[in-house]
Amino acid sequence: MSIRAKFQCESKEHDTIDPSHGNVTLRAVYAGSEENEKFFNLTPAASISLATLNPEAFAQFEPGKQYYVDFTQAEEAVESEIVG
């Protein structure tokens, strides 16, 4: 089973030493369309905070833009698969 949610990029803060990465904050959307209002009725409050070192991933986020987030249950990792 998976769950799809829509989040809006609230802020994007560049790292002071290397501005190609940093922190991104997203909040659940709640208005502006029927789809957004339907999601708000089911999940009225949610936020995601990401700290990324991947410049390509960080560049994808733009404040004010909306993104779908899909949650799918992960299989339990086997100890030999965990990279430390």
TAFEN-V837133 format. One record per run of one state. SS is the DSSP state (H for helix, E for strand, L for the rest). FROM is the first residue (numbers start at 0). TO is the last residue. If there is no record, write none. Layout:
# TAFEN-V837133
ss=<SS SS>
from=<FROM FROM>
to=<TO TO>
This chain:
# TAFEN-V837133
ss=<L E L E L H L E L H L E L H L>
from=<0 1 14 21 28 33 42 46 52 54 60 65 72 78 81>
to=<0 13 20 27 32 41 45 51 53 59 64 71 77 80 83>
